[in-house]
Amino acid sequence: MNKKLISLLAVPALAATIAVALPAGSATANSGTWTCKDGGHTLTTNIYFTQDSVNHTWKYLTYELTGSGTGGKSNWDASFNDGTGERNYHANNQDDLDNDTLYTENFVDFTSKKSRTETWTASAAFDTRGTDNHCSSSLIY
């Protein structure tokens, strides 16, 4: 399984890291974690899935925004593309996210072919005094 991390942001202070659990066998539970940072704020997103020899079955994701001074008004957005050119999943949470809270995005399990380039992207706008900090990054399977 080839995995790559892509950072998508026009802010020079962006830093992104990734840690992905390696598959242990047929229909095993796995997770992938990716982060982005800007201006002392961090978005950490985790995707949970199972896989077999052909497919990924996406279960749910969690996300957390950290950093100070947002006052509970930050934004989050996530999307998934299965490599066909169509956006297969999209979710957002606007103007009501607080820092240091783990949020869960539940969705009906959906399956995608491992033979395609599958991309999860998550971004955040940290609602701060003055100009908001933004970051975005992607996890590619």
PyMOL commands that set and color helices and strands:
alter all, ss='L'
color gray80, all
select strands_A, chain A and resi 4-7+15-20+28-38+41-51+55-66+74-81+87-97+102-113+119-126+133-140
alter strands_A, ss='S'
color yellow, strands_A
deselect
rebuild
show_as cartoon
